[in-house]
Amino acid sequence: MRDDDEKLGGRFWLGIVGLSVGVVMAGALVAVLFGRLWYAWGLFGAFVVLSVVAMAFGYAFDRRERNRRNRLAA
C-alpha cells in the first residue's frame, strides 16, 4: 500500500524553484547595485549607502511590527 502523505508534491517543488529564482534575482540586483555604488563613491561610500538603506528598512519594519503588536494588545 502506498503512503502518499510522505511524498513532496509538484506544488512544493514549484515553490522551491520559485524561491530559488527569487533569491538569485535579488542577489544579482544587490551585486549590481553595490558595483555601481562602488564605482561612483568607492568602497566606503557603497557600504554607507547600503547601510543607510538597510537601517531605513529595519526602522520601517520595526515601526510596523510595534503598531501591529499594539493593535493586538488593545
ABEGO torsion letter per residue (X at the ends): XBBAAABBBAAAAAAAAAAAAAAAAAAAAAAAAAAAAAAAAEAAAAAAAAAAAAAAAAAAAAAAAAAAAAAAAX
